[in-house]
């Protein structure tokens, strides 16, 4: 991870010295839950003005060079200005971002989780420490976004996965989907319960401490997969994950806590439904 960040800064400085005035890590790295084989390195890069023209072309070349040198883990994040950090998502226009190591076109970074993670947990690689910056944070805006995201993203995903003969129904058989859904909905519940941000590992601990024992098996299954650091959202990852359910040789221990992938999928979707309902309840009980 350190080598990747250093290589990125060298590549960008070689293309456009002085363009990147600040570089901060957030996501799993900042939250202490980085997994070298399945995590991305999430960043916020700060420039004096939104990159355009020659500056944007320089970033494209730097990302291409970095991707060729180190395809995994990928460096994923967004390019913001110092004013963007202060103004928050509502005051920020379209900005370029990197996904899977590829520099993408400008989109509006409307997720307040990014600002809150940077403000409370961000790691400075270049520029002042986050504690010394004027970084926007609004707990009411964060809670409102989380409550909306529960239905706009997670409920829709689970509804699609429950439909017969849908691609999502097959995808949710994968170990990656188990981790993504189980920890994803719990992370939002944690934010509504505490006002803070947590990692996938932290979400698992929160779930075991918060929800009835009926749900512990699916949470422990998600944590087992996460800690093994092998599940990725690919066809190969699905095939490898389903191999856990094949008949075992004598004396070999079954890794999954479930007898079949279908049984695990049922629990994943039922658990998500329960957590979403509980998170909505928390939001409705918040003081105005």
Secondary structure as GFF3:
##gff-version 3
##sequence-region A 1 288
A	DSSP	alpha_helix	2	15	.	.	.	ID=ss1
A	DSSP	beta_strand	22	26	.	.	.	ID=ss2
A	DSSP	alpha_helix	27	30	.	.	.	ID=ss3
A	DSSP	beta_strand	41	47	.	.	.	ID=ss4
A	DSSP	alpha_helix	53	69	.	.	.	ID=ss5
A	DSSP	beta_strand	75	81	.	.	.	ID=ss6
A	DSSP	alpha_helix	82	87	.	.	.	ID=ss7
A	DSSP	three_ten_helix	89	91	.	.	.	ID=ss8
A	DSSP	beta_strand	94	99	.	.	.	ID=ss9
A	DSSP	beta_strand	102	108	.	.	.	ID=ss10
A	DSSP	alpha_helix	112	121	.	.	.	ID=ss11
A	DSSP	beta_strand	123	126	.	.	.	ID=ss12
A	DSSP	three_ten_helix	130	132	.	.	.	ID=ss13
A	DSSP	alpha_helix	139	149	.	.	.	ID=ss14
A	DSSP	pi_helix	150	155	.	.	.	ID=ss15
A	DSSP	alpha_helix	156	162	.	.	.	ID=ss16
A	DSSP	alpha_helix	167	171	.	.	.	ID=ss17
A	DSSP	alpha_helix	175	194	.	.	.	ID=ss18
A	DSSP	alpha_helix	200	210	.	.	.	ID=ss19
A	DSSP	three_ten_helix	213	215	.	.	.	ID=ss20
A	DSSP	alpha_helix	216	228	.	.	.	ID=ss21
A	DSSP	alpha_helix	235	242	.	.	.	ID=ss22
A	DSSP	three_ten_helix	243	245	.	.	.	ID=ss23
A	DSSP	alpha_helix	261	284	.	.	.	ID=ss24
###
